[in-house]
């Protein structure tokens, strides 16, 4: 299965040409152009599916959601979406309503109950009603039965494995974790088969493995590294899984400090009950 990944667009119809974002250097006005470029890249890479890890919009308003979904409807591959905390700020049901109104069969919300994608279970979890600017809990949690007994990919806006320590240690702000993060991490950690989590929210590219769980967090589209990624997920013998991520920056950054904690290309393999990185990581933060 080949997946195209985008997260944290933060599109808003009220966007100025340029404005500060979470780590600085946000370019709001060009978001939809970068999204179009990402879709062209995914088409050239012949991805099987595209996933959006939440925060499609900055305010969760209906007009901004309409714009993003209209842009995504140009995709040739099916698009699976999960909501982020910004998407539910104005109306917890706004994204659901916008998708139903759009009526595009290629655009859908991913479900906590997994569907089979070329021998790998694919599921998604959604942010429920936000508590304050960053605090949030999930709308629903997947059970072990929902994810099946084989390899699984779970799409989540928030990380499941906290990245607070490395990001804060680099002097970058950390927006907090799910209020019920540990509950989700426990379910995934108890699985014998490998789980790949694709996440956003922290606006940083990072990778982290713990037990049977591998988490690939992607950088934002709205600010550096302005990126999308192509991820290949291939089952192997038994419960084995091979994962490769290739990132593409869609806008050159003028900022020296980048929220990057993983290389542009990295490969992992799960076998004998553990994840092994096949490419060495880069230094903690690239200047």
C-alpha positions in Angstrom: 0.0 0.0 0.0 1.3 3.4 -1.0 -0.1 6.4 1.0 0.2 10.1 0.3 0.3 12.0 3.6 -0.6 15.7 4.3 -1.4 17.4 7.6 -2.0 20.8 9.2 -3.2 22.9 6.3 -4.8 25.5 8.6 -6.5 27.1 5.6 -8.7 30.1 6.4 -10.7 32.3 4.0 -9.5 35.2 6.2 -5.8 34.4 5.7 -3.4 37.3 5.1 -0.6 36.8 2.6 1.8 35.9 5.4 1.3 35.4 9.1 3.1 33.8 12.1 2.3 30.2 12.7 3.1 27.8 15.5 6.9 27.6 14.9 7.0 30.9 12.9 7.2 31.4 9.2 3.6 30.4 8.3 2.5 31.1 4.8 -1.3 30.8 5.0 -2.2 32.2 1.6 -0.3 29.6 -0.4 -1.7 26.6 1.4 -4.2 25.6 -1.4 -1.5 25.9 -4.0 0.8 23.6 -2.0 -2.1 21.2 -1.6 -2.5 21.1 -5.3 1.2 20.5 -5.7 1.0 17.6 -3.2 -1.9 16.0 -5.1 0.1 16.2 -8.4 3.1 14.6 -6.6 0.9 11.8 -5.2 -0.6 11.3 -8.7 2.9 10.9 -10.2 3.9 8.5 -7.4 0.7 6.5 -8.0 -0.4 6.4 -4.4 -3.2 4.0 -3.5 -4.8 6.4 -1.0 -4.3 9.9 0.4 -4.7 10.6 4.2 -5.1 14.0 5.8 -4.1 14.1 9.5 -6.4 16.9 10.6 -6.4 20.7 11.0 -7.7 21.1 7.4 -8.7 24.6 8.6 -7.6 27.2 11.1 -11.0 28.0 12.6 -13.2 25.1 11.6 -15.6 27.4 9.7 -17.8 26.1 6.9 -16.4 28.4 4.2 -12.8 27.3 4.8 -13.8 23.6 4.9 -15.6 24.0 1.6 -12.5 25.4 0.0 -10.2 22.5 1.2 -12.7 19.8 0.3 -13.1 21.4 -3.1 -9.3 21.2 -3.6 -9.1 17.6 -2.4 -11.9 16.6 -4.8 -9.3 17.0 -7.6 -7.5 13.9 -6.3 -7.5 10.8 -8.4 -7.0 8.6 -5.4 -9.5 8.1 -2.5 -8.9 10.6 0.4 -9.3 9.5 4.0 -9.6 12.3 6.5 -9.4 12.6 10.3 -10.4 15.8 12.2 -8.0 17.9 14.2 -8.6 20.2 17.2 -8.8 23.3 14.9 -11.5 21.6 12.7 -13.9 21.2 15.7 -13.4 24.7 17.2 -16.5 26.3 15.8 -18.7 23.2 15.4 -17.8 19.7 16.3 -19.9 18.4 13.4 -18.7 20.9 10.8 -16.3 18.5 9.0 -18.9 15.7 8.9 -21.5 18.1 7.5 -19.2 19.6 4.9 -18.3 16.1 3.6 -22.0 15.1 3.4 -22.8 18.3 1.6 -19.9 17.8 -0.8 -21.1 14.3 -1.6 -17.9 13.2 -3.2 -17.4 9.4 -3.0 -13.6 9.8 -3.0 -13.6 11.9 0.1 -14.5 10.3 3.5 -13.8 10.2 7.2 -11.7 7.3 8.3 -13.4 5.1 10.8 -12.0 3.6 14.0 -13.1 0.2 12.7 -10.4 -0.8 10.2 -10.8 -1.7 6.6 -8.4 -3.9 4.7 -6.0 -2.2 2.3 -3.8 -4.7 0.5 -3.3 -6.9 3.6 -3.0 -4.0 6.1 -5.8 -2.7 8.3 -6.5 1.0 7.9 -8.3 3.0 10.5 -8.6 6.6 11.8 -9.5 8.4 15.0 -11.1 11.8 15.3 -10.8 14.7 17.7 -14.0 15.2 19.6 -15.1 18.6 21.0 -12.0 20.6 21.9 -11.3 21.7 25.5 -9.6 25.1 25.2 -7.3 25.9 22.4 -5.3 22.7 22.4 -6.9 20.3 24.8 -9.0 17.5 23.3 -10.2 14.0 23.6 -11.0 11.5 20.9 -14.6 11.1 19.7 -14.2 7.3 19.9 -11.4 4.9 20.6 -10.7 1.8 18.5 -10.7 -1.5 20.3 -8.2 -4.4 19.7 -11.0 -6.1 17.7 -11.5 -3.0 15.5 -7.9 -3.2 14.4 -7.8 -6.9 13.8 -4.9 -9.3 14.5 -2.6 -8.3 11.7 -0.6 -5.2 10.8 -2.5 -2.0 11.0 -2.2 1.7 10.1 -3.9 4.2 12.4 -4.3 7.8 11.2 -4.6 10.3 14.1 -4.2 14.1 14.3 -2.5 13.9 17.7 0.5 11.8 18.3 0.0 8.6 20.3 3.6 8.5 21.6 4.3 11.9 23.1 6.9 14.1 21.5 7.0 16.7 24.2 10.5 15.9 25.4 12.5 16.1 22.1 10.5 19.1 20.8 10.7 21.1 24.0 14.4 20.2 24.4 15.0 21.8 21.0 13.5 25.1 22.2 10.4 24.7 20.2 6.8 25.1 21.6 4.8 21.9 22.2 1.0 22.1 21.8 0.2 19.3 24.2 -1.0 15.7 23.8 -4.5 14.2 23.7 -6.0 14.3 27.2 -6.8 10.5 26.7 -3.6 9.7 24.9 -2.5 7.0 27.4 -5.8 5.1 26.9 -5.1 4.9 23.1 -1.5 4.1 23.6 -2.4 1.2 25.9 -4.7 -0.4 23.3 -2.1 -0.2 20.6 0.8 -1.3 22.8 -1.0 -4.5 23.8 -1.3 -5.6 20.1 1.1 -8.4 19.1 1.0 -7.2 15.5 2.7 -4.0 14.4 0.8 -0.7 14.3 2.0 2.3 12.2 0.6 5.6 13.4 0.5 8.6 11.0 0.0 11.8 12.9 0.3 15.6 12.7 -0.6 18.4 15.3 2.9 19.2 16.5 4.0 20.6 13.1 7.2 18.6 13.2 8.7 15.7 11.2 9.6 13.0 13.7 9.7 9.2 14.0 9.5 7.2 17.2 9.1 3.5 17.9 8.0 1.8 21.1 7.2 -1.9 21.3 4.9 -2.9 18.4 4.1 0.8 17.7 5.9 2.9 15.1 4.8 6.6 14.9 5.6 8.8 11.9 4.7 12.4 12.6 4.6 14.7 9.6 5.5 18.4 9.3 2.8 21.0 8.5 1.7 22.3 5.1 1.1 25.8 6.5 4.7 26.4 7.8 8.2 24.9 7.6 8.9 22.3 6.4 5.8 22.9 4.2 5.8 19.2 3.3 3.9 16.2 2.1 5.1 12.6 2.3 4.8 9.3 0.4 4.7 6.2 2.7 5.1 2.6 1.4 3.6 0.0 3.8 4.3 -3.6 2.8 3.4 -6.7 4.8 6.1 -9.4 5.0 6.4 -12.9 6.4 4.1 -13.6 9.4 3.3 -10.3 11.2 6.2 -8.5 9.6 5.9 -5.0 8.1 8.2 -2.8 6.1 7.7 0.9 6.1 9.4 3.6 4.0 8.8 7.4 4.2 9.9 9.9 1.6 9.2 13.6 2.3 8.9 16.4 -0.1 9.2 20.1 0.8 6.8 22.2 -1.3 8.2 25.6 -0.4 11.7 26.7 0.4 11.9 28.0 4.0 13.6 31.3 4.9 13.9 30.2 8.5 17.2 28.7 9.8 15.6 26.6 12.6 13.4 23.8 11.2 11.1 21.5 13.2 12.7 18.4 11.7 13.7 15.4 13.9 13.9 12.7 11.2 15.5 12.4 7.7 13.7 13.1 4.5 13.8 9.4 3.7 13.8 6.6 6.3 12.9 2.9 6.3 11.8 0.7 9.1 11.1 -3.0 9.4 9.1 -4.9 12.1 10.2 -8.5 12.6 10.6 -10.7 15.6 8.4 -8.4 17.7 10.4 -5.2 17.3 10.9 -2.3 15.0 14.3 -1.7 13.4 15.4 1.5 11.7 17.2 0.8 8.5 18.4 4.4 7.9 20.3 6.4 10.5 18.4 9.5 11.9 19.6 13.0 11.4 20.6 15.3 14.3 17.8 16.4 16.6 17.1 19.8 14.9 18.4 20.9 11.5 19.7 24.4 11.3 
